[in-house]
Amino acid sequence: MTKVVVKNGNIDNALKRFKQQVAKSGIPSECKKREHYSKPGIVRREAKKAGIKNSRKKQSRDRD
C-alpha cells in the first residue's frame, strides 16, 4: 500500500509524490495489461518485438 505524508499542509506536493510512487510501483502498467486477455502467442510476439526494439536502441546508444 502506497502512503504519503502531507507536510506543512502542502497537498499538491503530496499528490505529486503519491503519483510518482504509484507509477514507480508499476500499478498503471499492470492494470493496462490486465484490461483484456491476450493469447500466449501474441504475448510472445510482442515480447520479441520489444526485445528487438530495445537491442536496437542499445546498439545506437553504443555507437554514439
CHARMM internal coordinates of N, CA and C (Angstrom, degrees):
IC EDIT
DIST 1 N 1 CA 1.4441
DIST 1 CA 1 C 1.5149
ANGL 1 N 1 CA 1 C 109.31
DIST 1 C 2 N 1.3062
ANGL 1 CA 1 C 2 N 116.61
DIHE 1 N 1 CA 1 C 2 N 128.94
DIST 2 N 2 CA 1.4529
ANGL 1 C 2 N 2 CA 121.84
DIHE 1 CA 1 C 2 N 2 CA -178.69
DIST 2 CA 2 C 1.5253
ANGL 2 N 2 CA 2 C 109.90
DIHE 1 C 2 N 2 CA 2 C -86.33
DIST 2 C 3 N 1.3314
ANGL 2 CA 2 C 3 N 115.10
DIHE 2 N 2 CA 2 C 3 N 129.02
DIST 3 N 3 CA 1.4613
ANGL 2 C 3 N 3 CA 120.41
DIHE 2 CA 2 C 3 N 3 CA 179.40
DIST 3 CA 3 C 1.5203
ANGL 3 N 3 CA 3 C 109.11
DIHE 2 C 3 N 3 CA 3 C -129.51
DIST 3 C 4 N 1.3271
ANGL 3 CA 3 C 4 N 115.12
DIHE 3 N 3 CA 3 C 4 N 143.31
DIST 4 N 4 CA 1.4593
ANGL 3 C 4 N 4 CA 121.40
DIHE 3 CA 3 C 4 N 4 CA 176.76
DIST 4 CA 4 C 1.5182
ANGL 4 N 4 CA 4 C 107.96
DIHE 3 C 4 N 4 CA 4 C -134.33
DIST 4 C 5 N 1.3189
ANGL 4 CA 4 C 5 N 115.81
DIHE 4 N 4 CA 4 C 5 N 133.61
DIST 5 N 5 CA 1.4564
ANGL 4 C 5 N 5 CA 121.16
DIHE 4 CA 4 C 5 N 5 CA 178.91
DIST 5 CA 5 C 1.5256
ANGL 5 N 5 CA 5 C 108.40
DIHE 4 C 5 N 5 CA 5 C -91.52
DIST 5 C 6 N 1.3354
ANGL 5 CA 5 C 6 N 116.27
DIHE 5 N 5 CA 5 C 6 N 130.51
DIST 6 N 6 CA 1.4610
ANGL 5 C 6 N 6 CA 121.37
DIHE 5 CA 5 C 6 N 6 CA 177.58
DIST 6 CA 6 C 1.5226
ANGL 6 N 6 CA 6 C 108.41
DIHE 5 C 6 N 6 CA 6 C -82.82
DIST 6 C 7 N 1.3246
ANGL 6 CA 6 C 7 N 115.83
DIHE 6 N 6 CA 6 C 7 N 122.10
DIST 7 N 7 CA 1.4664
ANGL 6 C 7 N 7 CA 120.98
DIHE 6 CA 6 C 7 N 7 CA -178.41
DIST 7 CA 7 C 1.5236
ANGL 7 N 7 CA 7 C 109.23
DIHE 6 C 7 N 7 CA 7 C -106.04
DIST 7 C 8 N 1.3034
ANGL 7 CA 7 C 8 N 116.99
DIHE 7 N 7 CA 7 C 8 N 132.93
DIST 8 N 8 CA 1.4673
ANGL 7 C 8 N 8 CA 123.90
DIHE 7 CA 7 C 8 N 8 CA 176.97
DIST 8 CA 8 C 1.5271
ANGL 8 N 8 CA 8 C 112.53
DIHE 7 C 8 N 8 CA 8 C 56.56
DIST 8 C 9 N 1.3137
ANGL 8 CA 8 C 9 N 118.54
DIHE 8 N 8 CA 8 C 9 N 28.29
DIST 9 N 9 CA 1.4562
ANGL 8 C 9 N 9 CA 121.89
DIHE 8 CA 8 C 9 N 9 CA 178.12
DIST 9 CA 9 C 1.5190
ANGL 9 N 9 CA 9 C 113.87
DIHE 8 C 9 N 9 CA 9 C 68.39
DIST 9 C 10 N 1.3259
ANGL 9 CA 9 C 10 N 117.71
DIHE 9 N 9 CA 9 C 10 N 17.60
DIST 10 N 10 CA 1.4646
ANGL 9 C 10 N 10 CA 122.11
DIHE 9 CA 9 C 10 N 10 CA -177.45
DIST 10 CA 10 C 1.5309
ANGL 10 N 10 CA 10 C 108.88
DIHE 9 C 10 N 10 CA 10 C -90.10
DIST 10 C 11 N 1.3149
ANGL 10 CA 10 C 11 N 116.26
DIHE 10 N 10 CA 10 C 11 N 90.30
DIST 11 N 11 CA 1.4620
ANGL 10 C 11 N 11 CA 121.37
DIHE 10 CA 10 C 11 N 11 CA -176.26
DIST 11 CA 11 C 1.5175
ANGL 11 N 11 CA 11 C 111.31
DIHE 10 C 11 N 11 CA 11 C -72.88
DIST 11 C 12 N 1.3384
ANGL 11 CA 11 C 12 N 117.56
DIHE 11 N 11 CA 11 C 12 N -33.84
DIST 12 N 12 CA 1.4686
ANGL 11 C 12 N 12 CA 120.47
DIHE 11 CA 11 C 12 N 12 CA -178.74
DIST 12 CA 12 C 1.5272
ANGL 12 N 12 CA 12 C 111.29
DIHE 11 C 12 N 12 CA 12 C -61.45
DIST 12 C 13 N 1.3298
ANGL 12 CA 12 C 13 N 116.29
DIHE 12 N 12 CA 12 C 13 N -44.16
DIST 13 N 13 CA 1.4687
ANGL 12 C 13 N 13 CA 120.36
DIHE 12 CA 12 C 13 N 13 CA 178.42
DIST 13 CA 13 C 1.5234
ANGL 13 N 13 CA 13 C 110.87
DIHE 12 C 13 N 13 CA 13 C -65.16
DIST 13 C 14 N 1.3217
ANGL 13 CA 13 C 14 N 116.33
DIHE 13 N 13 CA 13 C 14 N -41.08
DIST 14 N 14 CA 1.4598
ANGL 13 C 14 N 14 CA 120.55
DIHE 13 CA 13 C 14 N 14 CA -179.68
DIST 14 CA 14 C 1.5337
ANGL 14 N 14 CA 14 C 110.62
DIHE 13 C 14 N 14 CA 14 C -64.30
DIST 14 C 15 N 1.3275
ANGL 14 CA 14 C 15 N 116.11
DIHE 14 N 14 CA 14 C 15 N -40.76
DIST 15 N 15 CA 1.4697
ANGL 14 C 15 N 15 CA 120.04
DIHE 14 CA 14 C 15 N 15 CA 178.70
DIST 15 CA 15 C 1.5188
ANGL 15 N 15 CA 15 C 111.04
DIHE 14 C 15 N 15 CA 15 C -64.51
DIST 15 C 16 N 1.3244
ANGL 15 CA 15 C 16 N 116.36
DIHE 15 N 15 CA 15 C 16 N -40.40
DIST 16 N 16 CA 1.4686
ANGL 15 C 16 N 16 CA 121.15
DIHE 15 CA 15 C 16 N 16 CA 178.32
DIST 16 CA 16 C 1.5326
ANGL 16 N 16 CA 16 C 110.62
DIHE 15 C 16 N 16 CA 16 C -62.00
DIST 16 C 17 N 1.3440
ANGL 16 CA 16 C 17 N 115.82
DIHE 16 N 16 CA 16 C 17 N -45.56
DIST 17 N 17 CA 1.4689
ANGL 16 C 17 N 17 CA 119.37
DIHE 16 CA 16 C 17 N 17 CA 179.23
DIST 17 CA 17 C 1.5226
ANGL 17 N 17 CA 17 C 111.42
DIHE 16 C 17 N 17 CA 17 C -65.56
DIST 17 C 18 N 1.3377
ANGL 17 CA 17 C 18 N 116.69
DIHE 17 N 17 CA 17 C 18 N -37.38
DIST 18 N 18 CA 1.4630
ANGL 17 C 18 N 18 CA 120.68
DIHE 17 CA 17 C 18 N 18 CA 178.47
DIST 18 CA 18 C 1.5255
ANGL 18 N 18 CA 18 C 110.81
DIHE 17 C 18 N 18 CA 18 C -62.65
DIST 18 C 19 N 1.3257
ANGL 18 CA 18 C 19 N 116.78
DIHE 18 N 18 CA 18 C 19 N -45.97
DIST 19 N 19 CA 1.4683
ANGL 18 C 19 N 19 CA 120.86
DIHE 18 CA 18 C 19 N 19 CA 179.53
DIST 19 CA 19 C 1.5273
ANGL 19 N 19 CA 19 C 111.26
DIHE 18 C 19 N 19 CA 19 C -61.58
DIST 19 C 20 N 1.3353
ANGL 19 CA 19 C 20 N 116.53
DIHE 19 N 19 CA 19 C 20 N -39.61
DIST 20 N 20 CA 1.4591
ANGL 19 C 20 N 20 CA 120.68
DIHE 19 CA 19 C 20 N 20 CA 178.20
DIST 20 CA 20 C 1.5236
ANGL 20 N 20 CA 20 C 111.21
DIHE 19 C 20 N 20 CA 20 C -63.80
DIST 20 C 21 N 1.3198
ANGL 20 CA 20 C 21 N 117.13
DIHE 20 N 20 CA 20 C 21 N -43.17
DIST 21 N 21 CA 1.4621
ANGL 20 C 21 N 21 CA 121.12
DIHE 20 CA 20 C 21 N 21 CA -179.57
DIST 21 CA 21 C 1.5263
ANGL 21 N 21 CA 21 C 111.07
DIHE 20 C 21 N 21 CA 21 C -65.63
DIST 21 C 22 N 1.3323
ANGL 21 CA 21 C 22 N 116.86
DIHE 21 N 21 CA 21 C 22 N -40.67
DIST 22 N 22 CA 1.4660
ANGL 21 C 22 N 22 CA 120.62
DIHE 21 CA 21 C 22 N 22 CA 179.42
DIST 22 CA 22 C 1.5203
ANGL 22 N 22 CA 22 C 109.95
DIHE 21 C 22 N 22 CA 22 C -65.10
DIST 22 C 23 N 1.3312
ANGL 22 CA 22 C 23 N 117.36
DIHE 22 N 22 CA 22 C 23 N -43.91
DIST 23 N 23 CA 1.4608
ANGL 22 C 23 N 23 CA 120.96
DIHE 22 CA 22 C 23 N 23 CA 179.53
DIST 23 CA 23 C 1.5296
ANGL 23 N 23 CA 23 C 110.50
DIHE 22 C 23 N 23 CA 23 C -63.75
DIST 23 C 24 N 1.3191
ANGL 23 CA 23 C 24 N 117.01
DIHE 23 N 23 CA 23 C 24 N -39.85
DIST 24 N 24 CA 1.4691
ANGL 23 C 24 N 24 CA 121.45
DIHE 23 CA 23 C 24 N 24 CA -179.44
DIST 24 CA 24 C 1.5283
ANGL 24 N 24 CA 24 C 111.67
DIHE 23 C 24 N 24 CA 24 C -66.08
DIST 24 C 25 N 1.3351
ANGL 24 CA 24 C 25 N 116.23
DIHE 24 N 24 CA 24 C 25 N -33.31
DIST 25 N 25 CA 1.4641
ANGL 24 C 25 N 25 CA 119.61
DIHE 24 CA 24 C 25 N 25 CA -179.34
DIST 25 CA 25 C 1.5239
ANGL 25 N 25 CA 25 C 112.14
DIHE 24 C 25 N 25 CA 25 C -74.53
DIST 25 C 26 N 1.3334
ANGL 25 CA 25 C 26 N 117.63
DIHE 25 N 25 CA 25 C 26 N -15.64
DIST 26 N 26 CA 1.4624
ANGL 25 C 26 N 26 CA 120.89
DIHE 25 CA 25 C 26 N 26 CA 175.40
DIST 26 CA 26 C 1.5137
ANGL 26 N 26 CA 26 C 114.58
DIHE 25 C 26 N 26 CA 26 C 88.01
DIST 26 C 27 N 1.2947
ANGL 26 CA 26 C 27 N 118.50
DIHE 26 N 26 CA 26 C 27 N 14.28
DIST 27 N 27 CA 1.4671
ANGL 26 C 27 N 27 CA 121.27
DIHE 26 CA 26 C 27 N 27 CA -178.38
DIST 27 CA 27 C 1.5244
ANGL 27 N 27 CA 27 C 112.37
DIHE 26 C 27 N 27 CA 27 C -64.21
DIST 27 C 28 N 1.3522
ANGL 27 CA 27 C 28 N 119.90
DIHE 27 N 27 CA 27 C 28 N -46.29
DIST 28 N 28 CA 1.4712
ANGL 27 C 28 N 28 CA 118.91
DIHE 27 CA 27 C 28 N 28 CA -178.70
DIST 28 CA 28 C 1.5305
ANGL 28 N 28 CA 28 C 112.98
DIHE 27 C 28 N 28 CA 28 C -62.09
DIST 28 C 29 N 1.3283
ANGL 28 CA 28 C 29 N 117.62
DIHE 28 N 28 CA 28 C 29 N -41.60
DIST 29 N 29 CA 1.4627
ANGL 28 C 29 N 29 CA 119.28
DIHE 28 CA 28 C 29 N 29 CA -179.58
DIST 29 CA 29 C 1.5278
ANGL 29 N 29 CA 29 C 110.81
DIHE 28 C 29 N 29 CA 29 C -68.18
DIST 29 C 30 N 1.3144
ANGL 29 CA 29 C 30 N 117.30
DIHE 29 N 29 CA 29 C 30 N -34.77
DIST 30 N 30 CA 1.4659
ANGL 29 C 30 N 30 CA 120.84
DIHE 29 CA 29 C 30 N 30 CA 178.01
DIST 30 CA 30 C 1.5262
ANGL 30 N 30 CA 30 C 110.51
DIHE 29 C 30 N 30 CA 30 C -66.38
DIST 30 C 31 N 1.3292
ANGL 30 CA 30 C 31 N 117.14
DIHE 30 N 30 CA 30 C 31 N -39.75
DIST 31 N 31 CA 1.4695
ANGL 30 C 31 N 31 CA 120.78
DIHE 30 CA 30 C 31 N 31 CA 177.45
DIST 31 CA 31 C 1.5187
ANGL 31 N 31 CA 31 C 110.72
DIHE 30 C 31 N 31 CA 31 C -64.39
DIST 31 C 32 N 1.3174
ANGL 31 CA 31 C 32 N 116.37
DIHE 31 N 31 CA 31 C 32 N -40.00
DIST 32 N 32 CA 1.4631
ANGL 31 C 32 N 32 CA 120.44
DIHE 31 CA 31 C 32 N 32 CA 179.10
DIST 32 CA 32 C 1.5231
ANGL 32 N 32 CA 32 C 110.52
DIHE 31 C 32 N 32 CA 32 C -62.11
DIST 32 C 33 N 1.3352
ANGL 32 CA 32 C 33 N 116.15
DIHE 32 N 32 CA 32 C 33 N -42.52
DIST 33 N 33 CA 1.4668
ANGL 32 C 33 N 33 CA 120.18
DIHE 32 CA 32 C 33 N 33 CA -179.65
DIST 33 CA 33 C 1.5160
ANGL 33 N 33 CA 33 C 111.82
DIHE 32 C 33 N 33 CA 33 C -63.82
DIST 33 C 34 N 1.3241
ANGL 33 CA 33 C 34 N 117.17
DIHE 33 N 33 CA 33 C 34 N -33.58
DIST 34 N 34 CA 1.4575
ANGL 33 C 34 N 34 CA 121.31
DIHE 33 CA 33 C 34 N 34 CA -174.73
DIST 34 CA 34 C 1.5318
ANGL 34 N 34 CA 34 C 113.73
DIHE 33 C 34 N 34 CA 34 C -91.87
DIST 34 C 35 N 1.3372
ANGL 34 CA 34 C 35 N 117.76
DIHE 34 N 34 CA 34 C 35 N 4.81
DIST 35 N 35 CA 1.4541
ANGL 34 C 35 N 35 CA 120.14
DIHE 34 CA 34 C 35 N 35 CA -179.80
DIST 35 CA 35 C 1.5243
ANGL 35 N 35 CA 35 C 111.96
DIHE 34 C 35 N 35 CA 35 C -64.07
DIST 35 C 36 N 1.3282
ANGL 35 CA 35 C 36 N 115.89
DIHE 35 N 35 CA 35 C 36 N -38.67
DIST 36 N 36 CA 1.4578
ANGL 35 C 36 N 36 CA 119.17
DIHE 35 CA 35 C 36 N 36 CA 179.65
DIST 36 CA 36 C 1.5268
ANGL 36 N 36 CA 36 C 109.08
DIHE 35 C 36 N 36 CA 36 C -144.22
DIST 36 C 37 N 1.3110
ANGL 36 CA 36 C 37 N 114.59
DIHE 36 N 36 CA 36 C 37 N 160.21
DIST 37 N 37 CA 1.4568
ANGL 36 C 37 N 37 CA 120.39
DIHE 36 CA 36 C 37 N 37 CA -177.81
DIST 37 CA 37 C 1.5146
ANGL 37 N 37 CA 37 C 109.88
DIHE 36 C 37 N 37 CA 37 C -80.45
DIST 37 C 38 N 1.3212
ANGL 37 CA 37 C 38 N 116.45
DIHE 37 N 37 CA 37 C 38 N 134.80
DIST 38 N 38 CA 1.4607
ANGL 37 C 38 N 38 CA 122.14
DIHE 37 CA 37 C 38 N 38 CA 173.68
DIST 38 CA 38 C 1.5164
ANGL 38 N 38 CA 38 C 108.20
DIHE 37 C 38 N 38 CA 38 C -116.30
DIST 38 C 39 N 1.3184
ANGL 38 CA 38 C 39 N 115.15
DIHE 38 N 38 CA 38 C 39 N 134.70
DIST 39 N 39 CA 1.4559
ANGL 38 C 39 N 39 CA 119.37
DIHE 38 CA 38 C 39 N 39 CA 179.72
DIST 39 CA 39 C 1.5317
ANGL 39 N 39 CA 39 C 109.33
DIHE 38 C 39 N 39 CA 39 C -65.97
DIST 39 C 40 N 1.3300
ANGL 39 CA 39 C 40 N 117.24
DIHE 39 N 39 CA 39 C 40 N 150.18
DIST 40 N 40 CA 1.4624
ANGL 39 C 40 N 40 CA 120.19
DIHE 39 CA 39 C 40 N 40 CA -176.82
DIST 40 CA 40 C 1.5333
ANGL 40 N 40 CA 40 C 113.82
DIHE 39 C 40 N 40 CA 40 C -56.77
DIST 40 C 41 N 1.3272
ANGL 40 CA 40 C 41 N 116.97
DIHE 40 N 40 CA 40 C 41 N -37.03
DIST 41 N 41 CA 1.4649
ANGL 40 C 41 N 41 CA 119.86
DIHE 40 CA 40 C 41 N 41 CA 179.35
DIST 41 CA 41 C 1.5173
ANGL 41 N 41 CA 41 C 111.74
DIHE 40 C 41 N 41 CA 41 C -64.30
DIST 41 C 42 N 1.3201
ANGL 41 CA 41 C 42 N 116.34
DIHE 41 N 41 CA 41 C 42 N -38.20
DIST 42 N 42 CA 1.4617
ANGL 41 C 42 N 42 CA 120.65
DIHE 41 CA 41 C 42 N 42 CA 179.35
DIST 42 CA 42 C 1.5216
ANGL 42 N 42 CA 42 C 110.23
DIHE 41 C 42 N 42 CA 42 C -68.84
DIST 42 C 43 N 1.3231
ANGL 42 CA 42 C 43 N 116.92
DIHE 42 N 42 CA 42 C 43 N -38.86
DIST 43 N 43 CA 1.4694
ANGL 42 C 43 N 43 CA 120.95
DIHE 42 CA 42 C 43 N 43 CA 178.24
DIST 43 CA 43 C 1.5225
ANGL 43 N 43 CA 43 C 109.68
DIHE 42 C 43 N 43 CA 43 C -62.28
DIST 43 C 44 N 1.3361
ANGL 43 CA 43 C 44 N 117.39
DIHE 43 N 43 CA 43 C 44 N -44.37
DIST 44 N 44 CA 1.4700
ANGL 43 C 44 N 44 CA 121.00
DIHE 43 CA 43 C 44 N 44 CA 178.56
DIST 44 CA 44 C 1.5237
ANGL 44 N 44 CA 44 C 111.01
DIHE 43 C 44 N 44 CA 44 C -62.99
DIST 44 C 45 N 1.3263
ANGL 44 CA 44 C 45 N 116.36
DIHE 44 N 44 CA 44 C 45 N -42.96
DIST 45 N 45 CA 1.4640
ANGL 44 C 45 N 45 CA 120.94
DIHE 44 CA 44 C 45 N 45 CA -179.11
DIST 45 CA 45 C 1.5250
ANGL 45 N 45 CA 45 C 110.83
DIHE 44 C 45 N 45 CA 45 C -61.96
DIST 45 C 46 N 1.3305
ANGL 45 CA 45 C 46 N 116.82
DIHE 45 N 45 CA 45 C 46 N -44.36
DIST 46 N 46 CA 1.4599
ANGL 45 C 46 N 46 CA 120.32
DIHE 45 CA 45 C 46 N 46 CA 179.31
DIST 46 CA 46 C 1.5207
ANGL 46 N 46 CA 46 C 111.88
DIHE 45 C 46 N 46 CA 46 C -66.44
DIST 46 C 47 N 1.3348
ANGL 46 CA 46 C 47 N 116.31
DIHE 46 N 46 CA 46 C 47 N -37.03
DIST 47 N 47 CA 1.4659
ANGL 46 C 47 N 47 CA 119.94
DIHE 46 CA 46 C 47 N 47 CA 177.75
DIST 47 CA 47 C 1.5282
ANGL 47 N 47 CA 47 C 110.46
DIHE 46 C 47 N 47 CA 47 C -65.14
DIST 47 C 48 N 1.3215
ANGL 47 CA 47 C 48 N 116.24
DIHE 47 N 47 CA 47 C 48 N -39.49
DIST 48 N 48 CA 1.4638
ANGL 47 C 48 N 48 CA 120.31
DIHE 47 CA 47 C 48 N 48 CA 178.85
DIST 48 CA 48 C 1.5296
ANGL 48 N 48 CA 48 C 110.46
DIHE 47 C 48 N 48 CA 48 C -65.40
DIST 48 C 49 N 1.3348
ANGL 48 CA 48 C 49 N 116.73
DIHE 48 N 48 CA 48 C 49 N -43.25
DIST 49 N 49 CA 1.4678
ANGL 48 C 49 N 49 CA 120.47
DIHE 48 CA 48 C 49 N 49 CA 177.95
DIST 49 CA 49 C 1.5244
ANGL 49 N 49 CA 49 C 110.95
DIHE 48 C 49 N 49 CA 49 C -61.43
DIST 49 C 50 N 1.3323
ANGL 49 CA 49 C 50 N 116.44
DIHE 49 N 49 CA 49 C 50 N -42.14
DIST 50 N 50 CA 1.4583
ANGL 49 C 50 N 50 CA 120.53
DIHE 49 CA 49 C 50 N 50 CA 179.83
DIST 50 CA 50 C 1.5260
ANGL 50 N 50 CA 50 C 110.59
DIHE 49 C 50 N 50 CA 50 C -64.42
DIST 50 C 51 N 1.3189
ANGL 50 CA 50 C 51 N 116.83
DIHE 50 N 50 CA 50 C 51 N -39.66
DIST 51 N 51 CA 1.4652
ANGL 50 C 51 N 51 CA 120.34
DIHE 50 CA 50 C 51 N 51 CA 178.46
DIST 51 CA 51 C 1.5099
ANGL 51 N 51 CA 51 C 111.92
DIHE 50 C 51 N 51 CA 51 C -63.85
DIST 51 C 52 N 1.3304
ANGL 51 CA 51 C 52 N 116.69
DIHE 51 N 51 CA 51 C 52 N -42.24
DIST 52 N 52 CA 1.4607
ANGL 51 C 52 N 52 CA 121.05
DIHE 51 CA 51 C 52 N 52 CA 178.02
DIST 52 CA 52 C 1.5235
ANGL 52 N 52 CA 52 C 110.11
DIHE 51 C 52 N 52 CA 52 C -63.12
DIST 52 C 53 N 1.3294
ANGL 52 CA 52 C 53 N 115.85
DIHE 52 N 52 CA 52 C 53 N -44.38
DIST 53 N 53 CA 1.4631
ANGL 52 C 53 N 53 CA 121.14
DIHE 52 CA 52 C 53 N 53 CA -180.00
DIST 53 CA 53 C 1.5250
ANGL 53 N 53 CA 53 C 110.68
DIHE 52 C 53 N 53 CA 53 C -61.07
DIST 53 C 54 N 1.3362
ANGL 53 CA 53 C 54 N 116.60
DIHE 53 N 53 CA 53 C 54 N -44.61
DIST 54 N 54 CA 1.4645
ANGL 53 C 54 N 54 CA 120.60
DIHE 53 CA 53 C 54 N 54 CA -179.27
DIST 54 CA 54 C 1.5234
ANGL 54 N 54 CA 54 C 111.61
DIHE 53 C 54 N 54 CA 54 C -66.56
DIST 54 C 55 N 1.3241
ANGL 54 CA 54 C 55 N 117.00
DIHE 54 N 54 CA 54 C 55 N -38.31
DIST 55 N 55 CA 1.4626
ANGL 54 C 55 N 55 CA 119.09
DIHE 54 CA 54 C 55 N 55 CA 179.72
DIST 55 CA 55 C 1.5249
ANGL 55 N 55 CA 55 C 110.77
DIHE 54 C 55 N 55 CA 55 C -67.70
DIST 55 C 56 N 1.3299
ANGL 55 CA 55 C 56 N 117.05
DIHE 55 N 55 CA 55 C 56 N -36.70
DIST 56 N 56 CA 1.4654
ANGL 55 C 56 N 56 CA 120.02
DIHE 55 CA 55 C 56 N 56 CA 177.09
DIST 56 CA 56 C 1.5260
ANGL 56 N 56 CA 56 C 111.08
DIHE 55 C 56 N 56 CA 56 C -66.25
DIST 56 C 57 N 1.3300
ANGL 56 CA 56 C 57 N 116.43
DIHE 56 N 56 CA 56 C 57 N -39.84
DIST 57 N 57 CA 1.4610
ANGL 56 C 57 N 57 CA 120.37
DIHE 56 CA 56 C 57 N 57 CA 177.10
DIST 57 CA 57 C 1.5240
ANGL 57 N 57 CA 57 C 110.25
DIHE 56 C 57 N 57 CA 57 C -61.31
DIST 57 C 58 N 1.3329
ANGL 57 CA 57 C 58 N 115.09
DIHE 57 N 57 CA 57 C 58 N -44.68
DIST 58 N 58 CA 1.4743
ANGL 57 C 58 N 58 CA 119.76
DIHE 57 CA 57 C 58 N 58 CA -178.42
DIST 58 CA 58 C 1.5197
ANGL 58 N 58 CA 58 C 110.77
DIHE 57 C 58 N 58 CA 58 C -64.55
DIST 58 C 59 N 1.3258
ANGL 58 CA 58 C 59 N 117.72
DIHE 58 N 58 CA 58 C 59 N -40.26
DIST 59 N 59 CA 1.4599
ANGL 58 C 59 N 59 CA 121.27
DIHE 58 CA 58 C 59 N 59 CA 179.00
DIST 59 CA 59 C 1.5269
ANGL 59 N 59 CA 59 C 110.98
DIHE 58 C 59 N 59 CA 59 C -64.66
DIST 59 C 60 N 1.3361
ANGL 59 CA 59 C 60 N 116.99
DIHE 59 N 59 CA 59 C 60 N -40.74
DIST 60 N 60 CA 1.4634
ANGL 59 C 60 N 60 CA 119.42
DIHE 59 CA 59 C 60 N 60 CA -179.68
DIST 60 CA 60 C 1.5256
ANGL 60 N 60 CA 60 C 110.51
DIHE 59 C 60 N 60 CA 60 C -68.11
DIST 60 C 61 N 1.3288
ANGL 60 CA 60 C 61 N 118.06
DIHE 60 N 60 CA 60 C 61 N -33.62
DIST 61 N 61 CA 1.4602
ANGL 60 C 61 N 61 CA 120.61
DIHE 60 CA 60 C 61 N 61 CA 177.72
DIST 61 CA 61 C 1.5353
ANGL 61 N 61 CA 61 C 110.74
DIHE 60 C 61 N 61 CA 61 C -69.86
DIST 61 C 62 N 1.3269
ANGL 61 CA 61 C 62 N 115.96
DIHE 61 N 61 CA 61 C 62 N -36.45
DIST 62 N 62 CA 1.4607
ANGL 61 C 62 N 62 CA 120.29
DIHE 61 CA 61 C 62 N 62 CA -179.27
DIST 62 CA 62 C 1.5276
ANGL 62 N 62 CA 62 C 111.42
DIHE 61 C 62 N 62 CA 62 C -68.41
DIST 62 C 63 N 1.3243
ANGL 62 CA 62 C 63 N 117.49
DIHE 62 N 62 CA 62 C 63 N -30.96
DIST 63 N 63 CA 1.4666
ANGL 62 C 63 N 63 CA 121.27
DIHE 62 CA 62 C 63 N 63 CA -179.57
DIST 63 CA 63 C 1.5221
ANGL 63 N 63 CA 63 C 111.42
DIHE 62 C 63 N 63 CA 63 C -68.37
DIST 63 C 64 N 1.3266
ANGL 63 CA 63 C 64 N 115.80
DIHE 63 N 63 CA 63 C 64 N -34.93
DIST 64 N 64 CA 1.4862
ANGL 63 C 64 N 64 CA 119.84
DIHE 63 CA 63 C 64 N 64 CA -175.82
DIST 64 CA 64 C 1.4868
ANGL 64 N 64 CA 64 C 113.33
DIHE 63 C 64 N 64 CA 64 C -74.42
END
COOR INIT
IC SEED 1 N 1 CA 1 C
IC BUILD
